[in-house]
Amino acid sequence: MKKQLFILYFNIFLIFLGIG
């Protein structure tokens, strides 16, 4: 479950990179 949460945050981070 912790790995899933980490992947979720990682995806959000990638989206932020795409926006910026």
N, C-alpha and C positions, 0 to 999 in steps of 0.2 A: 504493500500500500504506500509505503514511504517513497518507493521508486516511482510510482504513478504520480505522486504529488510533485516530485522533482522534475519529471518529464513535463508536467503541466506548467510549472514555473519556467522551465526552459523554453517551452513554446511561446509563452508570453514574452520572454526576453527576446526571442527571435522576431516576434511581431514588433516590439519596440524598436529593434534595429532596422526593420523594414520601414517603419514610420520615420525614424530619424535618419 
